[in-house]
Amino acid sequence: MTLSHTPLLRATGVSKRYGQQLALHEASFELWPGEVLAIVGESGSGKTTLLNALAARLRPDEGQILFQGRDGRLDDVHAMSQAQQRLLARTDWGFVHQHAADGLRMDVSAGANVCERLMGLGQRHYGQLRTQAEEWLQRVEIDPIRIDDAPRTFSGGMRQRLQIARNLVTQPRLVFMDEPTSGLDVSVQARLLDLLRQLTQQMQLAVVIVTHDLAVARLLAHRMVVMQRGRIVESGLTDQVLDDPQHPYTQLLVSSVLQP
């Protein structure tokens, strides 16, 4: 994890309502460069609402989300223009969806999927783009011979690895992940988790990962926050929270009394 005097991301008092339903209540935390943070809790706890608010996909009713720009300043992501948010989303940020089909263009080639963000930043040299795509396919353990195949011909695990390559090709500093291993077979899930751990360490990526699987949190995350009914009820170092949970809800989660 990279040492820094300024957090990469800071959430302060973030709240969101849907009508009378309180989906998120005064969520606050900091994320540091190179740190992996897991947001855990059962279904309906508010973790995906928080993730979408952090990633500027959902505007909170209250609170502030600040991101450290290249100049070192913390900027309010929800005060940015849509054009600024879009630029951030394809440069410094990545977003890995639970369902790979939501994060890929399913009917264009794997290579085109990987290169789309690069082309959005002005790269046009076909040979260089193709070389980068082949390199990234190798990094996510997809045979480069599949570069011209469409993702609809890929298995679920391959699609998820392709989605990861598509996001990481622009060397982002922060990646949001929404249940990236959900729905995959156990062996496929283990392979994907091993790949994610390698890439986050190699690239010194900061990651916010939403998961209901505490084993995923233990394997990947430095710290975790536990959510219940829209509130953060416990936070701390991952091993500390899982080995010595303090809040009754966390204790229930850890003892597997609550099912996701």
Backbone hydrogen bonds in HBPLUS format (Angstrom, degrees):
<---DONOR---> <-ACCEPTOR-->    atom                        ^
c    i                          cat <-CA-CA->   ^        H-A-AA   ^      H-
h    n   atom  resd res      DA  || num        DHA   H-A  angle D-A-AA Bond
n    s   type  num  typ     dist DA aas  dist angle  dist       angle   num
A0008-LEU N   A0031-LEU O   2.73 MM  23  5.72 134.6  1.93 143.1 158.2     1
A0068-GLN N   A0008-LEU O   2.84 MM  60  4.92 158.5  1.89 141.7 143.0     2
A0009-LEU N   A0031-LEU O   3.13 MM  22  5.05 161.1  2.17 141.0 142.6     3
A0031-LEU N   A0009-LEU O   2.82 MM  22  5.05 158.4  1.87 153.3 154.7     4
A0010-ARG N   A0066-LEU O   2.86 MM  56  5.07 155.4  1.92 144.8 149.5     5
A0066-LEU N   A0010-ARG O   2.82 MM  56  5.07 166.2  1.84 149.8 153.1     6
A0011-ALA N   A0029-PHE O   2.89 MM  18  5.35 169.8  1.91 166.7 169.5     7
A0029-PHE N   A0011-ALA O   2.98 MM  18  5.35 146.0  2.10 132.5 139.6     8
A0012-THR N   A0064-GLN O   2.88 MM  52  5.28 158.9  1.92 159.6 164.2     9
A0064-GLN N   A0012-THR O   2.99 MM  52  5.28 152.9  2.07 142.5 151.2    10
A0014-VAL N   A0027-ALA O   2.96 MM  13  4.83 167.8  1.97 135.1 131.0    11
A0027-ALA N   A0014-VAL O   2.91 MM  13  4.83 166.1  1.93 132.5 128.8    12
A0015-SER N   A0062-GLU O   3.08 MM  47  5.08 158.7  2.13 125.6 127.3    13
A0061-ASP N   A0015-SER O   2.83 MM  46  5.74 139.0  1.99 146.4 157.8    14
A0062-GLU N   A0015-SER O   3.34 MM  47  5.08 159.8  2.39 132.2 131.8    15
A0016-LYS N   A0024-LEU O   2.90 MM   8  4.86 153.5  1.97 125.8 128.1    16
A0023-ALA N   A0016-LYS O   2.90 MM   7  5.57 137.2  2.08 145.1 158.3    17
A0024-LEU N   A0016-LYS O   3.07 MM   8  4.86 143.9  2.20 147.1 144.1    18
A0018-TYR N   A0021-GLN O   2.84 MM   3  5.13 160.6  1.88 152.0 158.3    19
A0021-GLN N   A0018-TYR O   3.03 MM   3  5.13 150.3  2.12 131.1 125.8    20
A0025-HIS N   A0230-GLY O   2.77 MM 205  5.52 159.5  1.82 148.0 141.0    21
A0035-GLU N   A0032-TRP O   3.00 MM   3  5.43 152.5  2.07 145.6 142.8    22
A0207-VAL N   A0035-GLU O   2.90 MM 172  6.38 154.9  1.97 142.1 147.8    23
A0222-HIS N   A0036-VAL O   2.83 MM 186  5.41 143.3  1.97 135.6 145.4    24
A0223-ARG N   A0036-VAL O   3.30 MM 187  6.70 164.9  2.32 156.7 161.2    25
A0037-LEU N   A0207-VAL O   2.78 MM 170  6.09 168.7  1.80 161.9 163.1    26
A0209-ILE N   A0037-LEU O   2.88 MM 172  6.24 163.8  1.91 158.9 164.5    27
A0038-ALA N   A0223-ARG O   3.00 MM 185  6.44 161.5  2.03 145.6 149.0    28
A0225-VAL N   A0038-ALA O   2.83 MM 187  6.32 153.9  1.90 163.2 172.0    29
A0039-ILE N   A0209-ILE O   2.82 MM 170  6.11 159.5  1.87 148.9 153.1    30
A0211-THR N   A0039-ILE O   3.10 MM 172  6.35 162.4  2.13 157.3 159.1    31
A0040-VAL N   A0225-VAL O   2.94 MM 185  6.31 169.5  1.95 168.2 171.3    32
A0227-MET N   A0040-VAL O   2.84 MM 187  6.14 162.3  1.87 161.1 166.5    33
A0045-SER N   A0042-GLU O   3.14 MM   3  5.69 140.0  2.30 145.4 142.6    34
A0230-GLY N   A0045-SER O   2.71 MM 185  5.26 148.2  1.81 125.6 131.0    35
A0050-LEU N   A0046-GLY O   3.00 MM   4  6.21 157.7  2.05 151.2 157.0    36
A0051-LEU N   A0047-LYS O   3.01 MM   4  6.24 159.3  2.05 142.8 148.5    37
A0052-ASN N   A0048-THR O   2.93 MM   4  6.13 165.6  1.95 152.7 155.6    38
A0053-ALA N   A0049-THR O   3.01 MM   4  6.20 147.0  2.12 143.3 152.5    39
A0054-LEU N   A0050-LEU O   2.91 MM   4  6.17 159.3  1.95 154.9 160.4    40
A0055-ALA N   A0051-LEU O   2.99 MM   4  6.22 153.0  2.06 149.3 156.7    41
A0057-ARG N   A0052-ASN O   2.80 MM   5  4.93 150.6  1.89 163.0 162.4    42
A0058-LEU N   A0052-ASN O   3.11 MM   6  5.33 122.6  2.45 127.7 119.5    43
A0056-ALA N   A0053-ALA O   3.24 MM   3  5.20 161.9  2.27 106.7 108.6    44
A0077-VAL N   A0065-ILE O   2.95 MM  12  6.04 156.2  2.00 162.4 170.2    45
A0067-PHE N   A0075-ASP O   2.83 MM   8  5.28 154.3  1.89 141.2 146.5    46
A0075-ASP N   A0067-PHE O   2.83 MM   8  5.28 168.0  1.84 142.4 141.4    47
A0069-GLY N   A0073-ARG O   2.71 MM   4  5.47 157.4  1.76 170.3 167.7    48
A0072-GLY N   A0069-GLY O   2.87 MM   3  5.27 161.5  1.91 116.1 120.2    49
A0079-ALA N   A0076-ASP O   3.09 MM   3  5.31 156.3  2.15 106.2 113.6    50
A0080-MET N   A0077-VAL O   3.43 MM   3  5.38 157.5  2.49  95.4 101.8    51
A0085-GLN N   A0081-SER O   2.96 MM   4  6.29 157.4  2.01 152.2 158.8    52
A0086-ARG N   A0082-GLN O   2.88 MM   4  6.09 156.4  1.94 147.9 154.0    53
A0087-LEU N   A0083-ALA O   3.02 MM   4  6.23 156.4  2.08 145.2 151.2    54
A0088-LEU N   A0084-GLN O   2.98 MM   4  6.19 160.4  2.02 147.4 152.8    55
A0089-ALA N   A0085-GLN O   2.91 MM   4  6.11 153.4  1.98 146.2 153.8    56
A0090-ARG N   A0086-ARG O   3.21 MM   4  6.47 131.0  2.46 140.1 150.9    57
A0090-ARG N   A0087-LEU O   3.24 MM   3  5.42 139.9  2.41  99.3 109.8    58
A0091-THR N   A0088-LEU O   3.27 MM   3  5.23 162.5  2.31 102.6 107.8    59
A0093-TRP N   A0088-LEU O   2.95 MM   5  5.93 143.4  2.09 171.6 164.0    60
A0173-ARG N   A0092-ASP O   2.84 MM  81  5.13 138.8  2.01 118.0 127.1    61
A0174-LEU N   A0092-ASP O   3.00 MM  82  6.24 157.3  2.05 165.7 172.6    62
A0094-GLY N   A0174-LEU O   2.93 MM  80  6.46 126.1  2.23 141.5 152.6    63
A0176-PHE N   A0094-GLY O   2.87 MM  82  6.09 168.0  1.88 144.9 144.2    64
A0096-VAL N   A0176-PHE O   2.77 MM  80  6.18 164.8  1.79 162.8 166.1    65
A0178-ASP N   A0096-VAL O   2.95 MM  82  6.27 167.9  1.97 177.0 177.5    66
A0102-ASP N   A0099-HIS O   2.84 MM   3  5.67 156.6  1.89 126.2 132.8    67
A0103-GLY N   A0100-ALA O   2.88 MM   3  5.23 148.0  1.99 109.4 119.5    68
A0108-VAL N   A0105-ARG O   3.48 MM   3  5.96 173.4  2.49 114.7 116.4    69
A0113-ASN N   A0109-SER O   3.02 MM   4  6.34 150.4  2.11 146.3 154.5    70
A0110-ALA N   A0149-ASP O   2.78 MM  39  5.85 135.3  1.98 147.8 152.4    71
A0114-VAL N   A0110-ALA O   3.06 MM   4  6.40 157.5  2.12 150.7 155.8    72
A0111-GLY N   A0147-ILE O   2.88 MM  36  4.90 158.3  1.93 150.7 144.0    73
A0115-CYS N   A0111-GLY O   3.00 MM   4  6.19 155.5  2.06 147.5 154.5    74
A0116-GLU N   A0112-ALA O   3.04 MM   4  5.87 125.2  2.35 141.9 152.0    75
A0118-LEU N   A0115-CYS O   3.01 MM   3  5.16 113.5  2.47 101.0 117.5    76
A0119-MET N   A0115-CYS O   2.88 MM   4  6.15 160.7  1.92 163.5 169.5    77
A0120-GLY N   A0116-GLU O   2.95 MM   4  6.16 145.1  2.07 142.5 152.6    78
A0121-LEU N   A0118-LEU O   3.02 MM   3  5.16 142.7  2.16  98.9 110.1    79
A0123-GLN N   A0118-LEU O   3.18 MM   5  5.69 161.0  2.22 143.6 137.8    80
A0122-GLY N   A0119-MET O   2.99 MM   3  5.04 161.4  2.02 106.4 109.9    81
A0129-LEU N   A0125-HIS O   2.95 MM   4  6.14 162.2  1.98 159.3 165.1    82
A0130-ARG N   A0126-TYR O   2.92 MM   4  6.08 162.4  1.95 152.1 156.9    83
A0131-THR N   A0127-GLY O   3.00 MM   4  6.17 154.1  2.06 143.6 150.9    84
A0132-GLN N   A0128-GLN O   2.99 MM   4  6.22 160.5  2.03 148.7 153.5    85
A0133-ALA N   A0129-LEU O   2.93 MM   4  6.17 154.6  1.99 148.3 155.8    86
A0134-GLU N   A0130-ARG O   2.93 MM   4  6.19 159.9  1.97 149.4 154.2    87
A0135-GLU N   A0131-THR O   2.97 MM   4  6.22 158.6  2.02 148.8 154.7    88
A0136-TRP N   A0132-GLN O   2.97 MM   4  6.20 156.2  2.03 147.8 153.6    89
A0137-LEU N   A0133-ALA O   2.91 MM   4  6.13 152.9  1.99 150.2 157.9    90
A0138-GLN N   A0134-GLU O   3.09 MM   4  6.33 157.8  2.14 146.9 152.2    91
A0139-ARG N   A0135-GLU O   3.02 MM   4  6.31 150.5  2.11 140.3 148.9    92
A0140-VAL N   A0136-TRP O   3.08 MM   4  6.32 143.5  2.21 144.9 152.8    93
A0142-ILE N   A0137-LEU O   2.75 MM   5  4.95 166.2  1.77 151.1 150.3    94
A0141-GLU N   A0138-GLN O   3.02 MM   3  4.93 159.0  2.07 108.1 109.7    95
A0146-ARG N   A0143-ASP O   2.83 MM   3  5.83 172.1  1.83 134.9 137.3    96
A0147-ILE N   A0144-PRO O   3.04 MM   3  5.30 156.2  2.09 119.8 119.2    97
A0149-ASP N   A0146-ARG O   3.00 MM   3  5.22 162.3  2.03 113.8 119.5    98
A0153-THR N   A0150-ALA O   2.98 MM   3  5.81 166.4  2.00 125.1 129.6    99
A0154-PHE N   A0151-PRO O   2.86 MM   3  5.06 164.7  1.88 113.9 118.6   100
A0159-ARG N   A0155-SER O   2.94 MM   4  6.18 156.0  1.99 152.0 158.9   101
A0160-GLN N   A0156-GLY O   3.09 MM   4  6.33 155.8  2.15 145.2 151.3   102
A0161-ARG N   A0157-GLY O   3.03 MM   4  6.30 153.9  2.10 143.7 150.9   103
A0162-LEU N   A0158-MET O   2.84 MM   4  6.06 151.1  1.93 147.3 155.7   104
A0163-GLN N   A0159-ARG O   2.87 MM   4  6.15 153.5  1.94 147.0 154.2   105
A0164-ILE N   A0160-GLN O   3.06 MM   4  6.34 147.3  2.17 141.0 149.4   106
A0165-ALA N   A0161-ARG O   3.02 MM   4  6.36 157.4  2.07 146.0 151.5   107
A0166-ARG N   A0162-LEU O   2.88 MM   4  6.15 161.2  1.92 153.8 159.0   108
A0167-ASN N   A0163-GLN O   3.14 MM   4  6.37 144.7  2.27 139.7 148.0   109
A0167-ASN N   A0164-ILE O   3.15 MM   3  5.20 123.3  2.49  95.5 109.3   110
A0168-LEU N   A0164-ILE O   2.95 MM   4  6.16 153.4  2.02 153.0 160.5   111
A0169-VAL N   A0165-ALA O   3.13 MM   4  5.93 135.9  2.33 153.0 157.9   112
A0171-GLN N   A0168-LEU O   2.91 MM   3  5.28 159.6  1.95 122.4 123.7   113
A0206-ALA N   A0173-ARG O   3.08 MM  33  6.05 159.2  2.13 140.5 146.6   114
A0175-VAL N   A0206-ALA O   2.90 MM  31  6.40 151.5  1.98 150.3 158.7   115
A0208-VAL N   A0175-VAL O   3.03 MM  33  6.48 155.2  2.09 150.0 156.6   116
A0177-MET N   A0208-VAL O   2.86 MM  31  6.20 158.5  1.91 160.2 159.9   117
A0210-VAL N   A0177-MET O   2.81 MM  33  6.17 166.1  1.83 168.1 169.9   118
A0179-GLU N   A0210-VAL O   2.85 MM  31  5.48 149.2  1.95 141.2 148.8   119
A0182-SER N   A0179-GLU O   3.20 MM   3  5.40 160.6  2.24 110.5 116.5   120
A0184-LEU N   A0181-THR O   3.39 MM   3  5.92 159.5  2.43 134.2 133.2   121
A0189-GLN N   A0185-ASP O   2.76 MM   4  5.93 159.3  1.80 160.7 167.8   122
A0190-ALA N   A0186-VAL O   2.94 MM   4  6.16 156.3  2.00 147.6 153.2   123
A0191-ARG N   A0187-SER O   3.18 MM   4  6.39 155.8  2.24 141.3 147.0   124
A0192-LEU N   A0188-VAL O   2.99 MM   4  6.24 157.8  2.04 149.1 155.2   125
A0193-LEU N   A0189-GLN O   2.90 MM   4  6.12 160.4  1.94 153.6 158.8   126
A0194-ASP N   A0190-ALA O   3.04 MM   4  6.20 156.4  2.10 144.8 150.8   127
A0195-LEU N   A0191-ARG O   3.06 MM   4  6.30 153.7  2.13 143.2 150.3   128
A0196-LEU N   A0192-LEU O   2.88 MM   4  6.17 161.7  1.92 152.9 157.7   129
A0197-ARG N   A0193-LEU O   2.94 MM   4  6.12 159.8  1.98 149.0 154.2   130
A0198-GLN N   A0194-ASP O   3.07 MM   4  6.30 159.0  2.12 145.0 150.4   131
A0199-LEU N   A0195-LEU O   2.95 MM   4  6.19 169.0  1.96 158.4 160.8   132
A0200-THR N   A0196-LEU O   2.94 MM   4  6.02 165.8  1.96 152.9 156.8   133
A0201-GLN N   A0197-ARG O   3.21 MM   4  6.26 155.1  2.27 142.1 148.4   134
A0202-GLN N   A0198-GLN O   2.87 MM   4  6.06 166.9  1.89 155.1 159.3   135
A0203-MET N   A0199-LEU O   2.93 MM   4  5.87 164.5  1.95 150.0 153.9   136
A0204-GLN N   A0200-THR O   3.01 MM   4  5.52 112.1  2.49 126.5 139.2   137
A0205-LEU N   A0200-THR O   3.08 MM   5  4.85 145.4  2.20 130.5 139.7   138
A0204-GLN N   A0201-GLN O   3.40 MM   3  5.09 150.6  2.49  93.3 101.6   139
A0216-VAL N   A0213-ASP O   3.11 MM   3  5.43 127.9  2.39 104.3 116.5   140
A0217-ALA N   A0213-ASP O   3.25 MM   4  6.68 156.8  2.31 146.9 153.2   141
A0218-ARG N   A0214-LEU O   2.90 MM   4  6.14 158.0  1.95 146.2 151.9   142
A0219-LEU N   A0215-ALA O   3.07 MM   4  6.19 155.6  2.13 142.7 148.7   143
A0220-LEU N   A0216-VAL O   3.03 MM   4  6.14 159.4  2.08 153.8 158.5   144
A0221-ALA N   A0217-ALA O   2.89 MM   4  5.22 155.0  1.95 139.6 147.9   145
A0238-THR N   A0222-HIS O   2.98 MM  16  5.71 171.8  1.98 129.2 131.4   146
A0224-MET N   A0236-GLY O   2.95 MM  12  5.83 158.0  2.00 165.4 171.3   147
A0236-GLY N   A0224-MET O   3.11 MM  12  5.83 147.6  2.22 156.7 165.6   148
A0226-VAL N   A0234-GLU O   2.77 MM   8  5.20 165.8  1.79 160.8 161.5   149
A0233-VAL N   A0226-VAL O   2.81 MM   7  5.79 151.9  1.89 156.2 165.7   150
A0228-GLN N   A0231-ARG O   2.84 MM   3  5.35 155.6  1.90 152.1 159.5   151
A0231-ARG N   A0228-GLN O   3.00 MM   3  5.35 162.7  2.03 115.5 121.0   152
A0241-VAL N   A0237-LEU O   2.88 MM   4  6.13 162.9  1.91 165.5 170.5   153
A0242-LEU N   A0238-THR O   2.95 MM   4  6.14 166.7  1.97 158.2 162.1   154
A0243-ASP N   A0239-ASP O   2.81 MM   4  5.73 151.1  1.89 143.3 151.3   155
A0244-ASP N   A0240-GLN O   2.91 MM   4  5.66 144.4  2.04 139.0 147.4   156
A0251-GLN N   A0247-HIS O   2.94 MM   4  6.25 158.2  1.99 157.6 164.8   157
A0252-LEU N   A0248-PRO O   2.99 MM   4  6.27 148.1  2.09 142.9 150.8   158
A0253-LEU N   A0249-TYR O   2.92 MM   4  6.27 157.1  1.97 150.4 156.9   159
A0254-VAL N   A0250-THR O   2.86 MM   4  6.07 170.9  1.87 157.9 159.6   160
A0255-SER N   A0251-GLN O   3.00 MM   4  6.10 150.2  2.09 140.0 148.2   161
A0257-VAL N   A0252-LEU O   3.04 MM   5  5.29 145.9  2.16 157.3 157.4   162
A0256-SER N   A0253-LEU O   2.95 MM   3  5.06 155.8  2.01 106.3 112.9   163
